[in-house]
Amino acid sequence: MDEPDLLRCILHVIGRAAIPATEIREAVGKGKNRIKAFNLFDGHHTVQEVARRTKIDAGNLSRAASKWVTHGIAFQLGEGKEARLLHVYAIPEKEPRGKK
């Protein structure tokens, strides 16, 4: 395991301890594509790539991603069009039973 992978693992563990999935789901929104987009922000994809894969308008996704960074549930790596987001951890696409 290289250093970036180890740091990513540490971020996910600390993120789960600090922020419950229900709070992240609330900040991300209820749309299935929004959750898919959030989960795709694993530090490897640009906003444009995620927009294409989820068929979400790039402008809308960019605004949502900025909101996620502001809420502290994602981090921006790099700048400009090559910037990539890293979520604190992926959330399940379906809510657990009894949580609706």
DSSP file (Angstrom, degrees, kcal/mol; ACC not computed):
  #  RESIDUE AA STRUCTURE BP1 BP2  ACC     N-H-->O    O-->H-N    N-H-->O    O-->H-N    TCO  KAPPA ALPHA  PHI   PSI    X-CA   Y-CA   Z-CA
    1    1 A M              0   0    0      0, 0.0     2,-0.1     0, 0.0     0, 0.0   0.000 360.0 360.0 360.0 128.2    0.0    0.0    0.0
    2    2 A D     >  -     0   0    0      1,-0.1     4,-2.1     4,-0.0     3,-0.3  -0.388 360.0 -98.1 -87.7 171.1    1.5    3.4   -1.0
    3    3 A E  H  > S+     0   0    0      1,-0.2     4,-2.8     2,-0.2     5,-0.2   0.880 119.2  53.2 -59.4 -45.4    1.2    6.6    1.1
    4    4 A P  H  > S+     0   0    0      0, 0.0     4,-2.1     0, 0.0    -1,-0.2   0.902 111.0  48.4 -59.1 -38.2   -1.7    8.2   -0.8
    5    5 A D  H  > S+     0   0    0     -3,-0.3     4,-2.2     2,-0.2    -2,-0.2   0.914 111.7  49.2 -66.5 -41.3   -3.8    5.0   -0.3
    6    6 A L  H  X S+     0   0    0     -4,-2.1     4,-2.3     2,-0.2    -1,-0.2   0.913 111.5  48.7 -63.1 -43.1   -2.9    4.9    3.4
    7    7 A L  H  X S+     0   0    0     -4,-2.8     4,-2.4     1,-0.2    -1,-0.2   0.883 109.7  52.9 -64.0 -37.8   -3.8    8.5    3.8
    8    8 A R  H  X S+     0   0    0     -4,-2.1     4,-2.2    -5,-0.2    -2,-0.2   0.909 109.1  49.6 -63.2 -42.4   -7.1    7.9    2.0
    9    9 A C  H  X S+     0   0    0     -4,-2.2     4,-2.3     2,-0.2    -2,-0.2   0.916 110.6  49.5 -62.4 -44.4   -7.9    5.0    4.4
   10   10 A I  H  X S+     0   0    0     -4,-2.3     4,-2.6     1,-0.2     5,-0.3   0.918 109.7  51.9 -61.7 -43.6   -7.1    7.2    7.4
   11   11 A L  H  X S+     0   0    0     -4,-2.4     4,-2.7     1,-0.2    -1,-0.2   0.914 110.0  49.2 -59.0 -43.9   -9.3   10.0    6.1
   12   12 A H  H  X S+     0   0    0     -4,-2.2     4,-2.3     2,-0.2    -1,-0.2   0.911 112.2  47.4 -64.2 -42.8  -12.2    7.5    5.6
   13   13 A V  H  X S+     0   0    0     -4,-2.3     4,-1.7     2,-0.2    -2,-0.2   0.941 116.1  43.3 -64.8 -47.5  -11.9    6.1    9.2
   14   14 A I  H  X S+     0   0    0     -4,-2.6     4,-2.1     1,-0.2     5,-0.2   0.899 112.6  54.4 -65.7 -39.4  -11.7    9.5   10.8
   15   15 A G  H  X S+     0   0    0     -4,-2.7     4,-2.9    73,-0.3    -2,-0.2   0.907 107.5  49.5 -60.2 -43.2  -14.5   10.8    8.6
   16   16 A R  H  < S+     0   0    0     -4,-2.3    -1,-0.2    72,-0.2    -2,-0.2   0.871 112.6  48.0 -64.3 -36.6  -16.8    7.9    9.7
   17   17 A A  H  < S+     0   0    0     -4,-1.7    -1,-0.2    -5,-0.2    -2,-0.2   0.854 120.0  37.4 -71.3 -34.4  -16.1    8.6   13.3
   18   18 A A  H  < S+     0   0    0     -4,-2.1    -2,-0.2     1,-0.2    -3,-0.2   0.832 120.7  36.9 -88.7 -34.9  -16.6   12.4   13.0
   19   19 A I  S  < S-     0   0    0     -4,-2.9    -1,-0.2    -5,-0.2     5,-0.0  -0.954  76.8-136.2-128.3 114.3  -19.6   12.6   10.6
   20   20 A P    >>  -     0   0    0      0, 0.0     4,-1.7     0, 0.0     3,-0.8  -0.322  24.2-117.6 -65.8 150.6  -22.5   10.2   10.6
   21   21 A A  H 3> S+     0   0    0      1,-0.2     4,-3.0     2,-0.2     5,-0.2   0.817 113.2  62.4 -57.8 -32.3  -23.7    8.9    7.2
   22   22 A T  H 3> S+     0   0    0      1,-0.2     4,-2.0     2,-0.2    -1,-0.2   0.886 104.1  47.7 -63.5 -37.4  -27.1   10.5    7.8
   23   23 A E  H <> S+     0   0    0     -3,-0.8     4,-2.0     2,-0.2    -1,-0.2   0.890 113.3  47.4 -69.8 -39.1  -25.5   14.0    8.0
   24   24 A I  H  X S+     0   0    0     -4,-1.7     4,-2.6     2,-0.2     5,-0.2   0.938 111.4  50.7 -66.2 -45.3  -23.6   13.3    4.8
   25   25 A R  H  X S+     0   0    0     -4,-3.0     4,-2.4     1,-0.2    -2,-0.2   0.888 110.0  51.3 -58.9 -39.8  -26.7   12.0    3.0
   26   26 A E  H  < S+     0   0    0     -4,-2.0    -1,-0.2    -5,-0.2    -2,-0.2   0.907 112.8  44.5 -64.1 -42.5  -28.6   15.1    4.1
   27   27 A A  H  < S+     0   0    0     -4,-2.0    -2,-0.2     1,-0.2    -1,-0.2   0.845 114.8  49.0 -70.9 -34.0  -25.9   17.4    2.7
   28   28 A V  H  < S-     0   0    0     -4,-2.6    -2,-0.2     1,-0.2    -1,-0.2   0.898 109.6-127.5 -72.7 -41.4  -25.5   15.5   -0.5
   29   29 A G     <  -     0   0    0     -4,-2.4    -1,-0.2    -5,-0.2    -2,-0.1  -0.418  18.7 -82.6 110.5 170.4  -29.3   15.3   -1.2
   30   30 A K  S    S+     0   0    0     -2,-0.1    -1,-0.1    -4,-0.1    -4,-0.1   0.636  82.8 113.5 -89.9 -15.2  -31.8   12.6   -2.0
   31   31 A G     >  -     0   0    0     -3,-0.1     4,-2.0     1,-0.1     5,-0.2  -0.323  64.8-137.3 -64.3 136.5  -31.2   12.1   -5.7
   32   32 A K  H  > S+     0   0    0      1,-0.2     4,-2.2     2,-0.2    -1,-0.1   0.882 105.9  50.8 -59.3 -40.0  -29.8    8.8   -6.7
   33   33 A N  H  > S+     0   0    0      2,-0.2     4,-2.7     1,-0.2    -1,-0.2   0.838 106.6  54.4 -69.0 -32.9  -27.5   10.5   -9.2
   34   34 A R  H  > S+     0   0    0      2,-0.2     4,-2.7     1,-0.2    -2,-0.2   0.912 110.0  46.5 -66.1 -41.4  -26.2   13.0   -6.6
   35   35 A I  H  X S+     0   0    0     -4,-2.0     4,-2.4     2,-0.2    56,-0.2   0.912 112.9  49.8 -65.6 -42.1  -25.3   10.1   -4.3
   36   36 A K  H  X S+     0   0    0     -4,-2.2     4,-1.6     2,-0.2    -2,-0.2   0.921 111.9  48.8 -61.3 -43.6  -23.6    8.4   -7.2
   37   37 A A  H  X S+     0   0    0     -4,-2.7     4,-0.9     2,-0.2     3,-0.2   0.932 110.3  50.4 -62.2 -46.6  -21.7   11.6   -8.1
   38   38 A F  H >< S+     0   0    0     -4,-2.7     3,-0.9     1,-0.2    49,-0.2   0.918 110.8  49.5 -58.0 -44.2  -20.6   12.1   -4.5
   39   39 A N  H 3< S+     0   0    0     -4,-2.4    -1,-0.2     1,-0.2    -2,-0.2   0.797 104.4  59.1 -67.6 -28.0  -19.3    8.5   -4.3
   40   40 A L  H 3< S+     0   0    0     -4,-1.6     2,-2.3    -3,-0.2     4,-0.4   0.691  81.2  90.4 -73.4 -17.5  -17.4    9.0   -7.6
   41   41 A F    <<  +     0   0    0     -3,-0.9    46,-2.7    -4,-0.9    -1,-0.2  -0.499  45.4 136.9 -79.7  76.0  -15.4   11.8   -6.0
   42   42 A D  E    S-A   86   0A   0     -2,-2.3    44,-0.2    44,-0.2    -1,-0.2   0.145  84.0 -91.3-107.4  16.0  -12.7    9.5   -4.7
   43   43 A G  E    S+     0   0A   0     42,-2.2    43,-0.1     2,-0.2    -2,-0.1   0.395 115.6  82.2  90.3  -2.7   -9.8   11.7   -5.7
   44   44 A H  E    S+     0   0A   0     -4,-0.4     2,-0.4    41,-0.2    -3,-0.1   0.598  79.9  64.2-107.5 -15.5   -9.4   10.1   -9.2
   45   45 A H  E     -     0   0A   0     40,-0.3    40,-0.8    -5,-0.3    -2,-0.2  -0.875  68.8-135.0-118.7 143.7  -12.1   11.9  -11.2
   46   46 A T  E  >  -A   84   0A   0     -2,-0.4     4,-2.2    38,-0.2     5,-0.2  -0.398  34.8-105.3 -82.0 168.4  -12.6   15.5  -12.3
   47   47 A V  H  > S+     0   0    0     36,-0.6     4,-2.8     1,-0.2     5,-0.2   0.906 122.6  53.4 -60.8 -41.2  -16.0   17.3  -12.0
   48   48 A Q  H  > S+     0   0    0     33,-0.3     4,-2.3     2,-0.2    -1,-0.2   0.909 108.5  49.2 -61.7 -42.3  -16.4   17.0  -15.8
   49   49 A E  H  > S+     0   0    0      2,-0.2     4,-2.2     1,-0.2    -1,-0.2   0.922 113.5  45.7 -63.3 -44.0  -15.8   13.2  -15.7
   50   50 A V  H  X S+     0   0    0     -4,-2.2     4,-2.1     2,-0.2     6,-0.3   0.896 110.5  54.1 -67.0 -39.7  -18.3   12.7  -12.9
   51   51 A A  H  X>S+     0   0    0     -4,-2.8     4,-1.4     1,-0.2     5,-1.2   0.918 110.3  47.3 -59.9 -43.9  -20.8   14.9  -14.7
   52   52 A R  H  <5S+     0   0    0     -4,-2.3    -2,-0.2     1,-0.2    -1,-0.2   0.921 113.1  47.9 -63.1 -44.0  -20.5   12.8  -17.8
   53   53 A R  H  <5S+     0   0    0     -4,-2.2    -1,-0.2     1,-0.2    -2,-0.2   0.814 121.8  34.5 -69.3 -30.2  -20.8    9.5  -15.9
   54   54 A T  H  <5S-     0   0    0     -4,-2.1    -1,-0.2    -5,-0.2    -2,-0.2   0.523 101.6-127.4-101.1  -7.6  -23.9   10.6  -13.9
   55   55 A K  T  <5 +     0   0    0     -4,-1.4     2,-0.4     1,-0.3    -3,-0.2   0.832  59.7 144.6  60.6  34.1  -25.5   12.8  -16.7
   56   56 A I      < -     0   0    0     -5,-1.2    -1,-0.3    -6,-0.3    -2,-0.1  -0.850  62.7 -97.9 -98.9 139.2  -25.7   15.7  -14.3
   57   57 A D     >  -     0   0    0     -2,-0.4     4,-2.7     1,-0.1     5,-0.2  -0.341  30.3-131.9 -55.1 130.7  -25.2   19.2  -15.7
   58   58 A A  H  > S+     0   0    0      1,-0.2     4,-2.4     2,-0.2    -1,-0.1   0.847 105.2  52.1 -58.6 -37.6  -21.5   20.2  -15.0
   59   59 A G  H  > S+     0   0    0      2,-0.2     4,-2.1     1,-0.2    -1,-0.2   0.929 111.5  45.6 -64.9 -45.5  -22.5   23.6  -13.6
   60   60 A N  H  > S+     0   0    0      1,-0.2     4,-2.4     2,-0.2    -2,-0.2   0.911 114.4  48.5 -63.4 -41.9  -25.0   22.1  -11.2
   61   61 A L  H  X S+     0   0    0     -4,-2.7     4,-3.0     1,-0.2    -2,-0.2   0.893 109.0  53.4 -66.8 -38.8  -22.5   19.4  -10.1
   62   62 A S  H  X S+     0   0    0     -4,-2.4     4,-2.1    -5,-0.2    -1,-0.2   0.909 110.2  47.2 -61.4 -42.5  -19.8   22.1   -9.7
   63   63 A R  H  X S+     0   0    0     -4,-2.1     4,-1.9     2,-0.2    -2,-0.2   0.907 113.4  48.3 -65.6 -41.8  -22.1   24.1   -7.4
   64   64 A A  H  X S+     0   0    0     -4,-2.4     4,-2.3     1,-0.2    -2,-0.2   0.918 110.6  51.4 -63.6 -42.9  -23.1   20.9   -5.4
   65   65 A A  H  X S+     0   0    0     -4,-3.0     4,-2.2     1,-0.2    -2,-0.2   0.892 108.0  52.0 -62.4 -39.9  -19.4   20.0   -5.1
   66   66 A S  H  X S+     0   0    0     -4,-2.1     4,-2.4     1,-0.2    -1,-0.2   0.899 109.1  50.7 -61.6 -40.1  -18.6   23.4   -3.8
   67   67 A K  H  X S+     0   0    0     -4,-1.9     4,-2.3     2,-0.2    -2,-0.2   0.899 108.6  51.7 -63.3 -41.1  -21.3   23.0   -1.2
   68   68 A W  H  <>S+     0   0    0     -4,-2.3     5,-2.2     2,-0.2     6,-0.9   0.881 110.2  48.6 -65.0 -37.5  -19.9   19.6   -0.2
   69   69 A V  H ><5S+     0   0    0     -4,-2.2     3,-1.0     4,-0.2    -1,-0.2   0.920 110.9  50.6 -66.7 -43.2  -16.5   21.2    0.3
   70   70 A T  H 3<5S+     0   0    0     -4,-2.4    -2,-0.2     1,-0.3    -1,-0.2   0.875 109.1  51.7 -60.6 -38.5  -18.0   24.0    2.4
   71   71 A H  T 3<5S-     0   0    0     -4,-2.3    -1,-0.3    -5,-0.1    -2,-0.2   0.567 114.3-119.8 -76.5  -8.5  -19.8   21.4    4.5
   72   72 A G  T < 5S+     0   0    0     -3,-1.0    -3,-0.2    -4,-0.5    -2,-0.1   0.687  85.3 111.5  80.4  17.7  -16.5   19.6    5.1
   73   73 A I  S   <S+     0   0    0     -5,-2.2    15,-2.2     1,-0.1    16,-0.3   0.437  80.5  30.9-102.7  -0.2  -17.7   16.3    3.6
   74   74 A A  E     -B   87   0A   0     -6,-0.9     2,-0.4    13,-0.3    13,-0.2  -0.981  68.6-146.6-150.2 156.2  -15.3   16.6    0.6
   75   75 A F  E     -B   86   0A   0     11,-2.2    11,-2.4    -2,-0.3     2,-0.5  -0.966  16.6-128.2-127.1 142.2  -11.9   18.1   -0.1
   76   76 A Q  E     -B   85   0A   0     -2,-0.4     2,-0.6     9,-0.2     9,-0.2  -0.788  18.3-164.1 -92.2 128.4  -10.6   19.7   -3.3
   77   77 A L  E     -B   84   0A   0      7,-4.0     7,-2.9    -2,-0.5     2,-0.1  -0.958  59.9 -10.6-111.2 117.1   -7.3   18.4   -4.6
   78   78 A G  S    S-     0   0    0     -2,-0.6     2,-0.3     5,-0.2     5,-0.1  -0.339  81.2 -90.4  89.1-174.5   -5.7   20.6   -7.2
   79   79 A E  S >  S+     0   0    0     -2,-0.1     3,-0.8     4,-0.1     4,-0.0  -0.892  70.2   7.6-137.1 164.8   -7.1   23.7   -9.0
   80   80 A G  G >  S-     0   0    0     -2,-0.3     3,-1.6     1,-0.2     0, 0.0  -0.218 117.1 -22.0  67.3-151.7   -9.0   24.6  -12.1
   81   81 A K  G 3  S+     0   0    0      1,-0.3   -33,-0.3   -35,-0.1    -1,-0.2   0.705 137.6  56.5 -68.9 -20.0  -10.4   22.1  -14.6
   82   82 A E  G <  S+     0   0    0     -3,-0.8    -1,-0.3   -36,-0.1    -2,-0.2   0.384  78.8 125.0 -92.3   3.8   -8.1   19.4  -13.4
   83   83 A A    <   -     0   0    0     -3,-1.6   -36,-0.6    -5,-0.1     2,-0.4  -0.337  44.3-160.5 -62.9 144.4   -9.2   19.7   -9.7
   84   84 A R  E     -AB  46  77A   0     -7,-2.9    -7,-4.0   -38,-0.2     2,-0.3  -0.949   7.6-136.5-126.8 147.5  -10.5   16.5   -8.2
   85   85 A L  E     - B   0  76A   0    -40,-0.8   -42,-2.2    -2,-0.4     2,-0.4  -0.780   8.3-159.2-104.0 150.4  -12.6   16.0   -5.2
   86   86 A L  E     -AB  42  75A   0    -11,-2.4   -11,-2.2    -2,-0.3   -44,-0.2  -0.981  13.5-145.2-128.1 117.3  -12.1   13.5   -2.4
   87   87 A H  E     - B   0  74A   0    -46,-2.7   -13,-0.3    -2,-0.4     3,-0.2  -0.395  22.3-120.4 -76.6 159.0  -15.1   12.6   -0.3
   88   88 A V  S    S-     0   0    0    -15,-2.2   -73,-0.3     1,-0.3     2,-0.3   0.872  90.8 -29.7 -67.4 -34.9  -14.7   11.8    3.4
   89   89 A Y  S    S-     0   0    0    -16,-0.3    -1,-0.3   -74,-0.1     2,-0.1  -0.891  72.8 -93.7-172.0 154.7  -16.1    8.3    2.6
   90   90 A A        -     0   0    0     -2,-0.3   -51,-0.1    -3,-0.2   -69,-0.0  -0.446  37.8-143.7 -72.0 145.5  -18.6    6.8    0.2
   91   91 A I        -     0   0    0    -56,-0.2   -52,-0.1    -2,-0.1    -1,-0.0  -0.847  24.7 -98.9-109.7 149.5  -22.2    6.5    1.3
   92   92 A P        -     0   0    0      0, 0.0    -1,-0.0     0, 0.0   -53,-0.0  -0.342  24.5-132.1 -63.5 145.2  -24.5    3.7    0.5
   93   93 A E  S    S+     0   0    0      2,-0.1     2,-0.4   -57,-0.0   -58,-0.1   0.790  92.8  53.5 -70.0 -26.0  -26.9    4.4   -2.3
   94   94 A K  S    S-     0   0    0      3,-0.0     3,-0.1   -62,-0.0    -1,-0.0  -0.893  88.6-121.6-110.6 140.6  -29.8    3.1   -0.3
   95   95 A E        -     0   0    0     -2,-0.4     3,-0.1     1,-0.1     5,-0.1  -0.488  37.6-100.7 -72.8 147.2  -30.7    4.3    3.2
   96   96 A P    >   -     0   0    0      0, 0.0     3,-1.6     0, 0.0     4,-0.1  -0.304  53.0 -82.4 -62.4 153.9  -30.8    1.6    5.9
   97   97 A R  T 3  S+     0   0    0      1,-0.2    -3,-0.0     2,-0.1     0, 0.0  -0.261 115.7  22.3 -58.5 143.4  -34.2    0.4    6.8
   98   98 A G  T 3  S+     0   0    0     -3,-0.1    -1,-0.2     1,-0.1    -3,-0.0   0.473  98.2  95.8  80.8   2.4  -36.1    2.6    9.3
   99   99 A K    <         0   0    0     -3,-1.6    -2,-0.1     1,-0.2    -1,-0.1   0.375 360.0 360.0-104.2   3.2  -34.0    5.7    8.5
  100  100 A K              0   0    0     -4,-0.1    -1,-0.2    -5,-0.1    -3,-0.1   0.474 360.0 360.0 -77.7 360.0  -36.4    7.3    5.9
